[in-house]
């Protein structure tokens, strides 16, 4: 871990608890246009839904849970011939770059353990963009889906990818 980075323990979480409610209450002001990410929502979305396979991570220190990250995997297929990890959800103060760095690193390590070649992060707050680029994510052009009237709304989502060696498609691998 780099000097100045928070000393946190990363653990997989079987279920979300009151500790995660406290985390959301501390961080929710940073996400004025977002679904409430308290324990009830996180359990409904990432624990109780059948047929999904996600890794639920928390980063905790002496002062309790500091961040939550959800990682999902997409296997290689005919279109994408490499295994992709997705940073699907994130609860962390975006204005604490050392903490955000620690979360990105924990997600990178988990993605490698899961055999992913690429990590994709759909940014949910403009505040994460600077942190993501500093960590080594590469910005990709936003892609709009849906009817033309909705594209201006969807264009605000930025997709960034984290990797470490150049490939033919100018994407970096995370290994």
N, C-alpha and C positions, 0 to 999 in steps of 0.2 A: 504494500500500500504506500502511496506517495506521502511525503511529509505534508502535513496540513489536512490530509483527508481524515474524515471522521473514522474512528475505530468502532466498527459495528459488526455484529454477528448476523450472518445471513442464514435463515432457516426456511425450510419448506413448511407451509401452513396447511394443516388438514381442514380447519374451519376458521372463520373469522369470529372475533370475540369483542367484548367491550373495549379492549385495548385498541382495536381498529376503529371503533366508534370515536374514541378520544382523538386518534390520529386525524380522522376526517374533520372533526370539529375544529382542530387546530389549523388545518390546511384549507378548508372549504372556501375561505375568502379569496384564495388565489384562483378559484375556478367558478366565476360568477355565472357562467353558462355551461353547466355540466350536470349530469345525473348525480344525485346524492350517492356517494361511494362509502356508505357506512357498512357495518357488518351484515345487516339484513340484506342489502343489495348485493354485496360481494358474495355472500353465501348463495343467494338465489342465482346469481349470474355464473359463478365459477365453481360452485360445489354441488348444488342440488340439481342442476340441469343434466339430464341423462345424455349419454352419447358424446360427451366432450372429453378431451384430454388436455389439461392445462397444468402448468406448474405454478403454484402460488407461493411467492417468496415474500418474506418480510425482512427488513433490516431493523435491528434493534440494538440499543445501547443501554447504558445504565439508567437513562431517563425514559425507557420504554420503547415502543414501536415508533420508528422514525419514517418508515416508508413501506409501501406495498407495491409489488410488481407482478403482473400476470404474464406468463410466457406460454404461447401455444406453438405447435409444430405443424408444418405442412410438408408431407413427404414429396420426394421427387416424383415427377409425372412426365407425360409426353410433352407438355409445354415448358415446364421448368424442370430441368434435369438435375437439380440440386435441392437439397433439403433446406427449408426455410424456417427460421424461428421468427415469431412475431411478438414484439412487446405490445401485448394486447391492451393492457390497462396499467395505470400508474397513479399512485397516490403518494406524492412527495412535494415538499415546498419547492417550487421552481426557482425561487429567489435565493436558494442556498446551493451554490455551484459545487461545493465539496460533497454535499449529501447527494446531489443528483449524479455526480461522477461515480460515487460509491454504488448507487443503484444501477447505473449503466454497466459498471464493471461486474456486479453480481449477475446481472442478466446475461452479459457476454459469457461469463464462466458457465452459467447454467446452460446456455445455448450450445456451447462446445460439448459439454457433458452429454447433451441430448443428440449430438451428432449433426448439428446444423452447420451449413456452409455460409449462410447469410442471415443477418438479423435485420428485421424491418420494424420501424417505429412510426406509426401514424401520430404525428404530433398533435396533442390536444390543447396546447397553449403556446402562444407565441413566445412566452418566457422560456420554453424548453429549447427553442431553436439554437440560441447561442451556446447553451450547454452541450447540446447534441453535436454541433459542429466542432466544439473544442475537444470533445471526447474522441472524435474521429469518424463520426457519422458523415456520410456524403449526401448532400441534398439531391433529390430527384425532383423533376418537374411534377407538379400536382396533376392528378388525373381526375377529370370530372365525369361522373356517371349520372344517368337519369335524364329527365327532360330538360330542354334548353333553359326554361325558366328557373330551374333549380341549380344550374351550373355555377352561377355567381356565388351562391351560398356554399357549395361544396368545394369551390376552388380555394377556400381559405385553409383547407387541410393540406399540410405539407408532409410528404413521405420522405423520410431519410433512412439511409441504410448504413450499417456499421460493419466494416470488414478490415482486413489488414494486408492483402496482397492483390495486385491487379489481375483481373481476368480478361478474357476476350471481349466481354460486354462492358468493360470499364466499370465493373463492380468489384469491390474488395471482399475477399473471403475473411471470415472472422477467426480462422485458425492461424 
